[in-house]
């Protein structure tokens, strides 16, 4: 059978031990590995691997010796409890081996869990699990964690469910971070709040969130938005020294000023407009956007976007002028515009 969405998430957290097998596939190996770890931990418990109730089989080894899977399924361990035969990195070339193993499966045998990369709808390996009554196929796609996923991650980390503003901050992090980075951030929050009974706050989330080059881009844009042209040179040198290119800075600037324009154009004013941004902004960034949108106004923001569009076209063209100088000149113009 095929599962997706909330049903797939619930199944990975609590797989049916009576099922013969589970296929988890997707283009992002980290997301696939996370769901696989969750499913195996639910089936075997915390001591499953230590008690040798988990057999790992690499796809390359299985191609050389197809009997490895059948041996792992039928083998009896020293410890009682559920057993799992895990095939990692499978492809359609192994579909016949997996199909034969599932057909020969008997109650009491090890449950088969297979992970694979992206599989097409016509994939033979995928079809085996999708048409089987006691096997499950789950596709993992590049989607940010849902509110339910975040609540589950917090519960597992021992963090109390937060208020709405804090959840919005976590949702924004989930949309901007890779799954592994987001999971590490939740673990860091758990350690950060250990022994602290106060509710989780936006400041706590910001303190634990990973720092990236985008923060430095935001620093440059804040200098520009506040009209501090004299501080622009040193900040740009630091930014370029970290490997950020003028094109990347231009893209970040256009994104930032478009966001300000959306906020400034809201009929309810900047305070209402900032609430309509997606992904949502929170904490000090929210206050900065409201303040900057109110200071610039719609007309000046439209002129700023025109200037950024012009320099973006120049940076992407065959123009031989130094890209850094072109971008710096545009930012100085914007900073001077902010003073008027």
Steps between C-alpha positions, in 0.01 A plus 500: 500500500604860446493759777564874487461814708382466857429127457862437395634706792282310747604165355874576530447589865308179565547237225285187502728216626282246318581649159757333278684804380539875470653701213607859566623690195578859406750737342631634833709229674485686833121507505481134401753404768306692765175316425682167482665554838164593649332186364777263609516653849123457536519134398810393693507730800811667644697174539416343165834562330701410811311172521586427136137500389588733210682370192637763262550407134665734253346503152837432335550189715148381423564525127803275537325251730119502472475235775605757763146635536334159535762393755442817704123452495512136612786523749414460869669726754619438854260755647121493484308775330417642160771483232569719196696435182597841364608547136663839443521679164295252298424549130262343250768242422420338835124483443498127420705414810275709725185360337615140555586576864157648569324207329694252713444698821337314792372627837794523738745600227685831514311796360655639181575875488641638176621854425554638151558824314242665279281237327265563208133404510581202274788377718484119542636525856237756592220294341589194710425686823208706369294200379582280800234480770745463788780724373516879490666748263565854622639778283692778675487830316671835548244654731562700819388345830137550591375633832432140606859402410641786706273419795613137486869601482458729802319229696779252427756757613308559823408861417153625595274611215561873437264791443400613149781754442766247597341234278507749209872547565557125492295464182712769333816316608362173368438662162851643475713217643587152378327220695818400683579860594146553628516180706830614653345839578215331689755292693694818580180665625440198725848534652466878522175469701616218727430600859309810383126477568411825325305472171699482179535848348592643162829620653580140600437382143718777356778416745502137382444561127807440281672805362553521124630733231145634456530670839799692367303597189225625727759712684598667173139559407426654839788744452356592159140526621604731784696726263838435666707534182823567693483152659435316177861452385633307804188282520523412130868405533417262786214351302704440184783353710257226609446400137167675435487620137348826371230298321402327826491838677284645223253211526484546877448875461217455249331246728529736797366808319215301346406391851509862616286600203236239586491624859487868400213441252268336753184711555525436874850644517841335555399343832219311326700432184784323679252241625421401141859408409574137413711352636417697815759720666539526874685666783737791430483441121125563508549833678774601255282427197209703642732790578678493163177466298347796684813710443538426127139506385363346185634751244863489613488122528383476140791721389737281703366184334548660158865579581560145627338349190728709277817391681380138504474508120847652478653237729351219292598653165831500312589836653873514587467752784605364844194341658596603851527865398165491317325354801667737746406803292135390494495441874652845564225653285238315702659610828496863383138455391412386854620832642258712297 
